[in-house]
Amino acid sequence: MLFESVAYAMGAAPNGAQAQGPAGMFQAFLPLILLFAIFYFLLIRPQQKKQKQHRAMLDSLKKGDKVWTNGGILGTISDIDGDNMTVEIAQGVNVVIKRGFVADLDRQNDNKKDK
């Protein structure tokens, strides 16, 4: 008696009371689609935009720019040779770094010039 009612509860509803077909599948995947859309607009898209801006900054580097490296060192670009850059971090101290290790331009001097 007990097992018959459980088996009946697990079976499909008679006369198509449960959504079936393409519309039913769409309803089943709708929460997943909405979740992906939320992740895309809150996480993926801003990250892609930030990477695009960083790549544009790396492509626009030139001699004389003050840059911050990923190691937290501030220096001035003294030479650019393809993907390698020579950065002067102190008077007479030059280091060669890859272009991809530049974290940001030194914008502190830009802000002082604007004031």
Biopython code that builds the backbone (N, CA, C, O; Angstrom):
import numpy as np
from Bio.PDB.StructureBuilder import StructureBuilder

atoms = [
    (1, "MET", "N", (0.816, -1.185, 0.000)),
    (1, "MET", "CA", (0.000, 0.000, 0.000)),
    (1, "MET", "C", (0.862, 1.252, 0.000)),
    (1, "MET", "O", (0.607, 2.185, -0.761)),
    (2, "LEU", "N", (1.876, 1.276, 0.844)),
    (2, "LEU", "CA", (2.759, 2.435, 0.924)),
    (2, "LEU", "C", (3.575, 2.588, -0.354)),
    (2, "LEU", "O", (3.720, 3.702, -0.859)),
    (3, "PHE", "N", (4.100, 1.511, -0.877)),
    (3, "PHE", "CA", (4.945, 1.586, -2.068)),
    (3, "PHE", "C", (4.156, 1.988, -3.313)),
    (3, "PHE", "O", (4.705, 2.624, -4.212)),
    (4, "GLU", "N", (2.912, 1.635, -3.374)),
    (4, "GLU", "CA", (2.100, 2.020, -4.534)),
    (4, "GLU", "C", (1.916, 3.530, -4.583)),
    (4, "GLU", "O", (1.969, 4.122, -5.661)),
    (5, "SER", "N", (1.702, 4.159, -3.441)),
    (5, "SER", "CA", (1.514, 5.618, -3.444)),
    (5, "SER", "C", (2.823, 6.344, -3.758)),
    (5, "SER", "O", (2.817, 7.392, -4.404)),
    (6, "VAL", "N", (3.945, 5.783, -3.299)),
    (6, "VAL", "CA", (5.240, 6.401, -3.614)),
    (6, "VAL", "C", (5.531, 6.262, -5.095)),
    (6, "VAL", "O", (5.977, 7.219, -5.728)),
    (7, "ALA", "N", (5.285, 5.079, -5.663)),
    (7, "ALA", "CA", (5.507, 4.867, -7.084)),
    (7, "ALA", "C", (4.587, 5.759, -7.905)),
    (7, "ALA", "O", (5.008, 6.254, -8.950)),
    (8, "TYR", "N", (3.399, 5.975, -7.494)),
    (8, "TYR", "CA", (2.486, 6.856, -8.206)),
    (8, "TYR", "C", (2.976, 8.294, -8.135)),
    (8, "TYR", "O", (2.847, 9.036, -9.109)),
    (9, "ALA", "N", (3.532, 8.699, -7.007)),
    (9, "ALA", "CA", (4.026, 10.065, -6.852)),
    (9, "ALA", "C", (5.249, 10.313, -7.723)),
    (9, "ALA", "O", (5.462, 11.442, -8.166)),
    (10, "MET", "N", (6.058, 9.289, -7.982)),
    (10, "MET", "CA", (7.255, 9.461, -8.789)),
    (10, "MET", "C", (6.967, 9.433, -10.280)),
    (10, "MET", "O", (7.792, 9.897, -11.067)),
    (11, "GLY", "N", (5.846, 8.914, -10.684)),
    (11, "GLY", "CA", (5.514, 8.803, -12.096)),
    (11, "GLY", "C", (5.062, 10.121, -12.671)),
    (11, "GLY", "O", (4.782, 11.077, -11.948)),
    (12, "ALA", "N", (4.996, 10.155, -13.998)),
    (12, "ALA", "CA", (4.547, 11.358, -14.681)),
    (12, "ALA", "C", (3.074, 11.589, -14.420)),
    (12, "ALA", "O", (2.295, 10.647, -14.271)),
    (13, "ALA", "N", (2.717, 12.828, -14.371)),
    (13, "ALA", "CA", (1.315, 13.168, -14.143)),
    (13, "ALA", "C", (0.490, 12.809, -15.374)),
    (13, "ALA", "O", (0.959, 12.962, -16.502)),
    (14, "PRO", "N", (-0.705, 12.345, -15.170)),
    (14, "PRO", "CA", (-1.536, 11.975, -16.307)),
    (14, "PRO", "C", (-2.023, 13.194, -17.088)),
    (14, "PRO", "O", (-2.146, 14.292, -16.545)),
    (15, "ASN", "N", (-2.293, 12.976, -18.363)),
    (15, "ASN", "CA", (-2.863, 13.988, -19.252)),
    (15, "ASN", "C", (-1.954, 15.212, -19.436)),
    (15, "ASN", "O", (-2.451, 16.315, -19.665)),
    (16, "GLY", "N", (-0.648, 15.033, -19.341)),
    (16, "GLY", "CA", (0.293, 16.112, -19.632)),
    (16, "GLY", "C", (0.261, 17.255, -18.649)),
    (16, "GLY", "O", (0.518, 18.396, -19.035)),
    (17, "ALA", "N", (-0.042, 16.997, -17.401)),
    (17, "ALA", "CA", (-0.055, 18.071, -16.410)),
    (17, "ALA", "C", (1.352, 18.640, -16.216)),
    (17, "ALA", "O", (1.512, 19.811, -15.873)),
    (18, "GLN", "N", (2.358, 17.810, -16.435)),
    (18, "GLN", "CA", (3.732, 18.287, -16.318)),
    (18, "GLN", "C", (4.180, 18.829, -17.676)),
    (18, "GLN", "O", (3.847, 18.254, -18.712)),
    (19, "ALA", "N", (4.909, 19.894, -17.677)),
    (19, "ALA", "CA", (5.353, 20.483, -18.926)),
    (19, "ALA", "C", (6.301, 19.538, -19.638)),
    (19, "ALA", "O", (7.240, 19.015, -19.038)),
    (20, "GLN", "N", (6.052, 19.323, -20.921)),
    (20, "GLN", "CA", (6.871, 18.423, -21.714)),
    (20, "GLN", "C", (7.207, 19.100, -23.022)),
    (20, "GLN", "O", (6.638, 20.129, -23.385)),
    (21, "GLY", "N", (8.147, 18.493, -23.715)),
    (21, "GLY", "CA", (8.510, 19.012, -25.019)),
    (21, "GLY", "C", (9.538, 20.115, -24.901)),
    (21, "GLY", "O", (10.163, 20.265, -23.851)),
    (22, "PRO", "N", (9.730, 20.894, -25.958)),
    (22, "PRO", "CA", (10.748, 21.952, -25.953)),
    (22, "PRO", "C", (10.486, 23.023, -24.897)),
    (22, "PRO", "O", (11.425, 23.543, -24.293)),
    (23, "ALA", "N", (9.225, 23.351, -24.675)),
    (23, "ALA", "CA", (8.925, 24.366, -23.663)),
    (23, "ALA", "C", (9.287, 23.877, -22.269)),
    (23, "ALA", "O", (9.771, 24.647, -21.440)),
    (24, "GLY", "N", (9.052, 22.601, -22.015)),
    (24, "GLY", "CA", (9.410, 22.040, -20.721)),
    (24, "GLY", "C", (10.906, 21.998, -20.506)),
    (24, "GLY", "O", (11.388, 22.243, -19.400)),
    (25, "MET", "N", (11.647, 21.688, -21.565)),
    (25, "MET", "CA", (13.109, 21.683, -21.447)),
    (25, "MET", "C", (13.626, 23.098, -21.215)),
    (25, "MET", "O", (14.546, 23.309, -20.426)),
    (26, "PHE", "N", (13.025, 24.070, -21.909)),
    (26, "PHE", "CA", (13.436, 25.464, -21.729)),
    (26, "PHE", "C", (13.199, 25.913, -20.289)),
    (26, "PHE", "O", (14.032, 26.600, -19.699)),
    (27, "GLN", "N", (12.064, 25.521, -19.735)),
    (27, "GLN", "CA", (11.771, 25.879, -18.344)),
    (27, "GLN", "C", (12.740, 25.214, -17.388)),
    (27, "GLN", "O", (13.082, 25.781, -16.350)),
    (28, "ALA", "N", (13.183, 24.019, -17.731)),
    (28, "ALA", "CA", (14.133, 23.331, -16.858)),
    (28, "ALA", "C", (15.502, 24.006, -16.880)),
    (28, "ALA", "O", (16.191, 24.058, -15.861)),
    (29, "PHE", "N", (15.893, 24.523, -18.044)),
    (29, "PHE", "CA", (17.215, 25.148, -18.157)),
    (29, "PHE", "C", (17.200, 26.647, -17.889)),
    (29, "PHE", "O", (18.263, 27.263, -17.812)),
    (30, "LEU", "N", (16.036, 27.242, -17.748)),
    (30, "LEU", "CA", (15.940, 28.692, -17.541)),
    (30, "LEU", "C", (16.733, 29.176, -16.325)),
    (30, "LEU", "O", (17.420, 30.191, -16.437)),
    (31, "PRO", "N", (16.677, 28.508, -15.176)),
    (31, "PRO", "CA", (17.499, 28.984, -14.056)),
    (31, "PRO", "C", (18.992, 28.931, -14.349)),
    (31, "PRO", "O", (19.733, 29.821, -13.932)),
    (32, "LEU", "N", (19.445, 27.902, -15.061)),
    (32, "LEU", "CA", (20.860, 27.821, -15.410)),
    (32, "LEU", "C", (21.257, 28.924, -16.377)),
    (32, "LEU", "O", (22.343, 29.494, -16.270)),
    (33, "ILE", "N", (20.369, 29.222, -17.326)),
    (33, "ILE", "CA", (20.651, 30.283, -18.295)),
    (33, "ILE", "C", (20.722, 31.632, -17.582)),
    (33, "ILE", "O", (21.605, 32.443, -17.861)),
    (34, "LEU", "N", (19.797, 31.864, -16.671)),
    (34, "LEU", "CA", (19.817, 33.125, -15.913)),
    (34, "LEU", "C", (21.059, 33.233, -15.043)),
    (34, "LEU", "O", (21.640, 34.312, -14.922)),
    (35, "LEU", "N", (21.466, 32.138, -14.446)),
    (35, "LEU", "CA", (22.669, 32.133, -13.608)),
    (35, "LEU", "C", (23.907, 32.440, -14.439)),
    (35, "LEU", "O", (24.766, 33.213, -14.013)),
    (36, "PHE", "N", (24.004, 31.838, -15.625)),
    (36, "PHE", "CA", (25.135, 32.121, -16.505)),
    (36, "PHE", "C", (25.131, 33.580, -16.939)),
    (36, "PHE", "O", (26.187, 34.210, -16.999)),
    (37, "ALA", "N", (23.955, 34.124, -17.241)),
    (37, "ALA", "CA", (23.863, 35.533, -17.654)),
    (37, "ALA", "C", (24.325, 36.453, -16.527)),
    (37, "ALA", "O", (25.029, 37.433, -16.772)),
    (38, "ILE", "N", (23.938, 36.144, -15.310)),
    (38, "ILE", "CA", (24.370, 36.959, -14.170)),
    (38, "ILE", "C", (25.882, 36.888, -14.004)),
    (38, "ILE", "O", (26.533, 37.912, -13.797)),
    (39, "PHE", "N", (26.442, 35.688, -14.092)),
    (39, "PHE", "CA", (27.896, 35.539, -13.984)),
    (39, "PHE", "C", (28.603, 36.291, -15.104)),
    (39, "PHE", "O", (29.635, 36.926, -14.885)),
    (40, "TYR", "N", (28.035, 36.213, -16.309)),
    (40, "TYR", "CA", (28.674, 36.877, -17.446)),
    (40, "TYR", "C", (28.721, 38.386, -17.227)),
    (40, "TYR", "O", (29.770, 39.000, -17.423)),
    (41, "PHE", "N", (27.619, 38.987, -16.831)),
    (41, "PHE", "CA", (27.581, 40.442, -16.712)),
    (41, "PHE", "C", (28.240, 40.959, -15.439)),
    (41, "PHE", "O", (28.680, 42.109, -15.406)),
    (42, "LEU", "N", (28.321, 40.148, -14.395)),
    (42, "LEU", "CA", (28.935, 40.623, -13.156)),
    (42, "LEU", "C", (30.398, 40.227, -13.014)),
    (42, "LEU", "O", (31.148, 40.920, -12.326)),
    (43, "LEU", "N", (30.827, 39.144, -13.637)),
    (43, "LEU", "CA", (32.201, 38.684, -13.452)),
    (43, "LEU", "C", (33.005, 38.643, -14.743)),
    (43, "LEU", "O", (34.089, 39.223, -14.811)),
    (44, "ILE", "N", (32.502, 37.981, -15.750)),
    (44, "ILE", "CA", (33.303, 37.721, -16.944)),
    (44, "ILE", "C", (33.501, 38.985, -17.765)),
    (44, "ILE", "O", (34.631, 39.299, -18.139)),
    (45, "ARG", "N", (32.447, 39.708, -18.049)),
    (45, "ARG", "CA", (32.545, 40.895, -18.909)),
    (45, "ARG", "C", (33.428, 41.996, -18.306)),
    (45, "ARG", "O", (34.258, 42.548, -19.029)),
    (46, "PRO", "N", (33.291, 42.346, -17.010)),
    (46, "PRO", "CA", (34.201, 43.357, -16.453)),
    (46, "PRO", "C", (35.666, 42.920, -16.488)),
    (46, "PRO", "O", (36.554, 43.746, -16.701)),
    (47, "GLN", "N", (35.921, 41.629, -16.280)),
    (47, "GLN", "CA", (37.293, 41.140, -16.326)),
    (47, "GLN", "C", (37.854, 41.251, -17.738)),
    (47, "GLN", "O", (39.009, 41.639, -17.911)),
    (48, "GLN", "N", (37.060, 40.918, -18.744)),
    (48, "GLN", "CA", (37.511, 41.051, -20.129)),
    (48, "GLN", "C", (37.784, 42.512, -20.474)),
    (48, "GLN", "O", (38.750, 42.813, -21.176)),
    (49, "LYS", "N", (36.954, 43.408, -19.994)),
    (49, "LYS", "CA", (37.141, 44.837, -20.256)),
    (49, "LYS", "C", (38.432, 45.333, -19.618)),
    (49, "LYS", "O", (39.175, 46.107, -20.222)),
    (50, "LYS", "N", (38.696, 44.879, -18.385)),
    (50, "LYS", "CA", (39.917, 45.282, -17.692)),
    (50, "LYS", "C", (41.151, 44.738, -18.407)),
    (50, "LYS", "O", (42.151, 45.447, -18.519)),
    (51, "GLN", "N", (41.104, 43.503, -18.891)),
    (51, "GLN", "CA", (42.229, 42.930, -19.626)),
    (51, "GLN", "C", (42.469, 43.684, -20.928)),
    (51, "GLN", "O", (43.616, 43.880, -21.328)),
    (52, "LYS", "N", (41.413, 44.101, -21.579)),
    (52, "LYS", "CA", (41.542, 44.840, -22.834)),
    (52, "LYS", "C", (42.206, 46.198, -22.580)),
    (52, "LYS", "O", (43.054, 46.627, -23.362)),
    (53, "GLN", "N", (41.825, 46.872, -21.494)),
    (53, "GLN", "CA", (42.439, 48.156, -21.158)),
    (53, "GLN", "C", (43.915, 47.982, -20.807)),
    (53, "GLN", "O", (44.742, 48.814, -21.179)),
    (54, "HIS", "N", (44.253, 46.892, -20.085)),
    (54, "HIS", "CA", (45.651, 46.641, -19.710)),
    (54, "HIS", "C", (46.481, 46.370, -20.952)),
    (54, "HIS", "O", (47.608, 46.852, -21.065)),
    (55, "ARG", "N", (45.935, 45.605, -21.883)),
    (55, "ARG", "CA", (46.657, 45.311, -23.125)),
    (55, "ARG", "C", (46.878, 46.591, -23.938)),
    (55, "ARG", "O", (47.946, 46.773, -24.522)),
    (56, "ALA", "N", (45.895, 47.465, -23.981)),
    (56, "ALA", "CA", (46.045, 48.743, -24.694)),
    (56, "ALA", "C", (47.111, 49.600, -24.027)),
    (56, "ALA", "O", (47.879, 50.276, -24.712)),
    (57, "MET", "N", (47.169, 49.581, -22.691)),
    (57, "MET", "CA", (48.189, 50.342, -21.966)),
    (57, "MET", "C", (49.573, 49.788, -22.282)),
    (57, "MET", "O", (50.512, 50.557, -22.486)),
    (58, "LEU", "N", (49.713, 48.450, -22.326)),
    (58, "LEU", "CA", (51.007, 47.843, -22.621)),
    (58, "LEU", "C", (51.455, 48.183, -24.039)),
    (58, "LEU", "O", (52.642, 48.403, -24.277)),
    (59, "ASP", "N", (50.524, 48.229, -24.972)),
    (59, "ASP", "CA", (50.866, 48.544, -26.353)),
    (59, "ASP", "C", (51.253, 50.004, -26.534)),
    (59, "ASP", "O", (51.959, 50.334, -27.486)),
    (60, "SER", "N", (50.811, 50.880, -25.649)),
    (60, "SER", "CA", (51.075, 52.310, -25.808)),
    (60, "SER", "C", (52.291, 52.775, -25.010)),
    (60, "SER", "O", (52.562, 53.976, -24.967)),
    (61, "LEU", "N", (53.028, 51.867, -24.380)),
    (61, "LEU", "CA", (54.197, 52.276, -23.591)),
    (61, "LEU", "C", (55.280, 52.841, -24.500)),
    (61, "LEU", "O", (55.475, 52.366, -25.619)),
    (62, "LYS", "N", (55.987, 53.866, -24.005)),
    (62, "LYS", "CA", (57.071, 54.474, -24.780)),
    (62, "LYS", "C", (58.169, 54.917, -23.821)),
    (62, "LYS", "O", (57.988, 54.921, -22.603)),
    (63, "LYS", "N", (59.301, 55.286, -24.389)),
    (63, "LYS", "CA", (60.433, 55.733, -23.583)),
    (63, "LYS", "C", (60.021, 56.924, -22.723)),
    (63, "LYS", "O", (59.272, 57.797, -23.162)),
    (64, "GLY", "N", (60.514, 56.942, -21.516)),
    (64, "GLY", "CA", (60.239, 58.052, -20.619)),
    (64, "GLY", "C", (59.020, 57.853, -19.740)),
    (64, "GLY", "O", (58.811, 58.622, -18.801)),
    (65, "ASP", "N", (58.212, 56.844, -20.017)),
    (65, "ASP", "CA", (57.038, 56.581, -19.179)),
    (65, "ASP", "C", (57.480, 56.006, -17.832)),
    (65, "ASP", "O", (58.373, 55.162, -17.761)),
    (66, "LYS", "N", (56.845, 56.473, -16.786)),
    (66, "LYS", "CA", (57.083, 55.897, -15.456)),
    (66, "LYS", "C", (56.074, 54.783, -15.248)),
    (66, "LYS", "O", (54.868, 54.972, -15.402)),
    (67, "VAL", "N", (56.601, 53.608, -14.893)),
    (67, "VAL", "CA", (55.738, 52.440, -14.783)),
    (67, "VAL", "C", (55.959, 51.733, -13.452)),
    (67, "VAL", "O", (57.030, 51.813, -12.852)),
    (68, "TRP", "N", (54.928, 51.050, -13.016)),
    (68, "TRP", "CA", (54.984, 50.159, -11.868)),
    (68, "TRP", "C", (55.070, 48.736, -12.392)),
    (68, "TRP", "O", (54.299, 48.342, -13.268)),
    (69, "THR", "N", (56.002, 47.969, -11.859)),
    (69, "THR", "CA", (56.090, 46.570, -12.261)),
    (69, "THR", "C", (55.192, 45.734, -11.353)),
    (69, "THR", "O", (54.688, 46.212, -10.337)),
    (70, "ASN", "N", (55.007, 44.482, -11.743)),
    (70, "ASN", "CA", (54.205, 43.593, -10.905)),
    (70, "ASN", "C", (54.864, 43.334, -9.557)),
    (70, "ASN", "O", (54.189, 42.951, -8.602)),
    (71, "GLY", "N", (56.175, 43.540, -9.470)),
    (71, "GLY", "CA", (56.885, 43.383, -8.206)),
    (71, "GLY", "C", (56.789, 44.603, -7.317)),
    (71, "GLY", "O", (57.303, 44.591, -6.198)),
    (72, "GLY", "N", (56.143, 45.655, -7.787)),
    (72, "GLY", "CA", (55.972, 46.855, -6.976)),
    (72, "GLY", "C", (57.112, 47.842, -7.099)),
    (72, "GLY", "O", (57.282, 48.700, -6.233)),
    (73, "ILE", "N", (57.898, 47.737, -8.161)),
    (73, "ILE", "CA", (59.038, 48.639, -8.372)),
    (73, "ILE", "C", (58.623, 49.725, -9.355)),
    (73, "ILE", "O", (58.021, 49.451, -10.393)),
    (74, "LEU", "N", (58.956, 50.960, -9.006)),
    (74, "LEU", "CA", (58.679, 52.102, -9.874)),
    (74, "LEU", "C", (59.928, 52.406, -10.664)),
    (74, "LEU", "O", (61.022, 52.464, -10.103)),
    (75, "GLY", "N", (59.778, 52.600, -11.959)),
    (75, "GLY", "CA", (60.929, 52.912, -12.800)),
    (75, "GLY", "C", (60.516, 53.665, -14.038)),
    (75, "GLY", "O", (59.335, 53.814, -14.351)),
    (76, "THR", "N", (61.537, 54.137, -14.733)),
    (76, "THR", "CA", (61.317, 54.875, -15.971)),
    (76, "THR", "C", (61.840, 54.043, -17.131)),
    (76, "THR", "O", (62.954, 53.522, -17.078)),
    (77, "ILE", "N", (61.046, 53.922, -18.161)),
    (77, "ILE", "CA", (61.452, 53.142, -19.322)),
    (77, "ILE", "C", (62.544, 53.906, -20.056)),
    (77, "ILE", "O", (62.355, 55.054, -20.458)),
    (78, "SER", "N", (63.710, 53.242, -20.227)),
    (78, "SER", "CA", (64.803, 53.894, -20.940)),
    (78, "SER", "C", (65.021, 53.299, -22.317)),
    (78, "SER", "O", (65.628, 53.937, -23.177)),
    (79, "ASP", "N", (64.529, 52.072, -22.545)),
    (79, "ASP", "CA", (64.672, 51.471, -23.862)),
    (79, "ASP", "C", (63.609, 50.385, -24.034)),
    (79, "ASP", "O", (63.259, 49.680, -23.088)),
    (80, "ILE", "N", (63.118, 50.273, -25.236)),
    (80, "ILE", "CA", (62.152, 49.220, -25.558)),
    (80, "ILE", "C", (62.692, 48.443, -26.737)),
    (80, "ILE", "O", (62.990, 49.011, -27.787)),
    (81, "ASP", "N", (62.816, 47.133, -26.556)),
    (81, "ASP", "CA", (63.293, 46.258, -27.631)),
    (81, "ASP", "C", (62.296, 45.115, -27.789)),
    (81, "ASP", "O", (62.447, 44.054, -27.184)),
    (82, "GLY", "N", (61.301, 45.344, -28.591)),
    (82, "GLY", "CA", (60.286, 44.317, -28.811)),
    (82, "GLY", "C", (59.477, 44.054, -27.551)),
    (82, "GLY", "O", (58.730, 44.912, -27.081)),
    (83, "ASP", "N", (59.640, 42.849, -27.013)),
    (83, "ASP", "CA", (58.884, 42.469, -25.817)),
    (83, "ASP", "C", (59.663, 42.767, -24.539)),
    (83, "ASP", "O", (59.119, 42.654, -23.441)),
    (84, "ASN", "N", (60.927, 43.144, -24.676)),
    (84, "ASN", "CA", (61.757, 43.468, -23.505)),
    (84, "ASN", "C", (61.882, 44.976, -23.348)),
    (84, "ASN", "O", (61.937, 45.719, -24.327)),
    (85, "MET", "N", (61.926, 45.408, -22.094)),
    (85, "MET", "CA", (62.073, 46.829, -21.821)),
    (85, "MET", "C", (63.154, 47.006, -20.771)),
    (85, "MET", "O", (63.248, 46.228, -19.821)),
    (86, "THR", "N", (63.970, 48.040, -20.953)),
    (86, "THR", "CA", (64.957, 48.400, -19.945)),
    (86, "THR", "C", (64.358, 49.507, -19.096)),
    (86, "THR", "O", (63.951, 50.554, -19.600)),
    (87, "VAL", "N", (64.313, 49.253, -17.811)),
    (87, "VAL", "CA", (63.694, 50.201, -16.889)),
    (87, "VAL", "C", (64.750, 50.667, -15.896)),
    (87, "VAL", "O", (65.432, 49.854, -15.273)),
    (88, "GLU", "N", (64.877, 51.977, -15.754)),
    (88, "GLU", "CA", (65.809, 52.545, -14.784)),
    (88, "GLU", "C", (65.064, 52.718, -13.470)),
    (88, "GLU", "O", (64.142, 53.527, -13.362)),
    (89, "ILE", "N", (65.486, 51.936, -12.462)),
    (89, "ILE", "CA", (64.774, 51.966, -11.180)),
    (89, "ILE", "C", (65.470, 52.869, -10.169)),
    (89, "ILE", "O", (64.872, 53.249, -9.162)),
    (90, "ALA", "N", (66.727, 53.213, -10.431)),
    (90, "ALA", "CA", (67.467, 54.186, -9.637)),
    (90, "ALA", "C", (68.513, 54.765, -10.570)),
    (90, "ALA", "O", (68.707, 54.269, -11.680)),
    (91, "GLN", "N", (69.180, 55.806, -10.124)),
    (91, "GLN", "CA", (70.162, 56.432, -11.002)),
    (91, "GLN", "C", (71.284, 55.436, -11.308)),
    (91, "GLN", "O", (72.023, 55.020, -10.416)),
    (92, "GLY", "N", (71.394, 55.068, -12.571)),
    (92, "GLY", "CA", (72.430, 54.143, -13.013)),
    (92, "GLY", "C", (72.100, 52.676, -12.824)),
    (92, "GLY", "O", (72.925, 51.819, -13.141)),
    (93, "VAL", "N", (70.918, 52.361, -12.317)),
    (93, "VAL", "CA", (70.504, 50.967, -12.115)),
    (93, "VAL", "C", (69.399, 50.644, -13.122)),
    (93, "VAL", "O", (68.268, 51.119, -13.011)),
    (94, "ASN", "N", (69.762, 49.828, -14.099)),
    (94, "ASN", "CA", (68.807, 49.455, -15.141)),
    (94, "ASN", "C", (68.505, 47.968, -15.043)),
    (94, "ASN", "O", (69.404, 47.155, -14.828)),
    (95, "VAL", "N", (67.263, 47.628, -15.200)),
    (95, "VAL", "CA", (66.850, 46.228, -15.231)),
    (95, "VAL", "C", (66.053, 46.011, -16.502)),
    (95, "VAL", "O", (65.396, 46.918, -17.014)),
    (96, "VAL", "N", (66.128, 44.781, -16.996)),
    (96, "VAL", "CA", (65.377, 44.413, -18.193)),
    (96, "VAL", "C", (64.195, 43.571, -17.750)),
    (96, "VAL", "O", (64.355, 42.582, -17.035)),
    (97, "ILE", "N", (63.019, 43.967, -18.175)),
    (97, "ILE", "CA", (61.807, 43.228, -17.819)),
    (97, "ILE", "C", (60.993, 42.958, -19.080)),
    (97, "ILE", "O", (61.149, 43.638, -20.094)),
    (98, "LYS", "N", (60.141, 41.977, -18.998)),
    (98, "LYS", "CA", (59.212, 41.714, -20.084)),
    (98, "LYS", "C", (58.082, 42.736, -20.044)),
    (98, "LYS", "O", (57.705, 43.223, -18.978)),
    (99, "ARG", "N", (57.567, 43.042, -21.177)),
    (99, "ARG", "CA", (56.484, 44.028, -21.269)),
    (99, "ARG", "C", (55.263, 43.611, -20.438)),
    (99, "ARG", "O", (54.565, 44.458, -19.879)),
    (100, "GLY", "N", (55.020, 42.323, -20.365)),
    (100, "GLY", "CA", (53.847, 41.840, -19.648)),
    (100, "GLY", "C", (53.923, 42.002, -18.141)),
    (100, "GLY", "O", (52.917, 41.848, -17.449)),
    (101, "PHE", "N", (55.124, 42.316, -17.616)),
    (101, "PHE", "CA", (55.266, 42.490, -16.177)),
    (101, "PHE", "C", (55.064, 43.933, -15.738)),
    (101, "PHE", "O", (55.281, 44.260, -14.572)),
    (102, "VAL", "N", (54.659, 44.785, -16.643)),
    (102, "VAL", "CA", (54.294, 46.148, -16.263)),
    (102, "VAL", "C", (52.857, 46.110, -15.756)),
    (102, "VAL", "O", (51.938, 45.708, -16.469)),
    (103, "ALA", "N", (52.687, 46.537, -14.515)),
    (103, "ALA", "CA", (51.355, 46.496, -13.918)),
    (103, "ALA", "C", (50.539, 47.727, -14.291)),
    (103, "ALA", "O", (49.357, 47.625, -14.621)),
    (104, "ASP", "N", (51.189, 48.908, -14.234)),
    (104, "ASP", "CA", (50.423, 50.131, -14.476)),
    (104, "ASP", "C", (51.370, 51.287, -14.738)),
    (104, "ASP", "O", (52.549, 51.228, -14.391)),
    (105, "LEU", "N", (50.854, 52.317, -15.342)),
    (105, "LEU", "CA", (51.592, 53.566, -15.472)),
    (105, "LEU", "C", (51.526, 54.304, -14.152)),
    (105, "LEU", "O", (50.571, 54.154, -13.390)),
    (106, "ASP", "N", (52.557, 55.109, -13.884)),
    (106, "ASP", "CA", (52.540, 55.920, -12.666)),
    (106, "ASP", "C", (51.660, 57.128, -12.916)),
    (106, "ASP", "O", (52.064, 58.078, -13.587)),
    (107, "ARG", "N", (50.473, 57.086, -12.381)),
    (107, "ARG", "CA", (49.503, 58.160, -12.631)),
    (107, "ARG", "C", (49.580, 59.258, -11.573)),
    (107, "ARG", "O", (48.863, 60.254, -11.663)),
    (108, "GLN", "N", (50.439, 59.086, -10.580)),
    (108, "GLN", "CA", (50.562, 60.083, -9.522)),
    (108, "GLN", "C", (51.078, 61.399, -10.097)),
    (108, "GLN", "O", (50.609, 62.470, -9.710)),
    (109, "ASN", "N", (52.046, 61.329, -11.025)),
    (109, "ASN", "CA", (52.576, 62.549, -11.620)),
    (109, "ASN", "C", (51.559, 63.203, -12.533)),
    (109, "ASN", "O", (51.512, 64.429, -12.638)),
    (110, "ASP", "N", (50.733, 62.381, -13.203)),
    (110, "ASP", "CA", (49.684, 62.940, -14.051)),
    (110, "ASP", "C", (48.687, 63.732, -13.224)),
    (110, "ASP", "O", (48.234, 64.793, -13.653)),
    (111, "ASN", "N", (48.338, 63.234, -12.045)),
    (111, "ASN", "CA", (47.387, 63.933, -11.176)),
    (111, "ASN", "C", (47.969, 65.245, -10.670)),
    (111, "ASN", "O", (47.241, 66.229, -10.534)),
    (112, "LYS", "N", (49.283, 65.276, -10.387)),
    (112, "LYS", "CA", (49.905, 66.521, -9.912)),
    (112, "LYS", "C", (49.928, 67.574, -11.010)),
    (112, "LYS", "O", (49.765, 68.764, -10.744)),
    (113, "LYS", "N", (50.136, 67.120, -12.272)),
    (113, "LYS", "CA", (50.174, 68.061, -13.384)),
    (113, "LYS", "C", (48.809, 68.690, -13.616)),
    (113, "LYS", "O", (48.713, 69.857, -13.998)),
    (114, "ASP", "N", (47.754, 67.917, -13.386)),
    (114, "ASP", "CA", (46.402, 68.422, -13.609)),
    (114, "ASP", "C", (46.001, 69.482, -12.605)),
    (114, "ASP", "O", (45.180, 70.345, -12.916)),
    (115, "LYS", "N", (46.572, 69.436, -11.388)),
    (115, "LYS", "CA", (46.165, 70.393, -10.344)),
    (115, "LYS", "C", (46.787, 71.744, -10.529)),
    (115, "LYS", "O", (46.542, 72.651, -9.734)),
]
sb = StructureBuilder()
sb.init_structure("model")
sb.init_model(0)
sb.init_chain("A")
sb.init_seg("    ")
for serial, (resi, resn, name, xyz) in enumerate(atoms, 1):
    if name == "N":
        sb.init_residue(resn, " ", resi, " ")
    sb.init_atom(name, np.array(xyz, "f"), 0.0, 1.0, " ", f" {name:<3s}", serial, name[0])
structure = sb.get_structure()
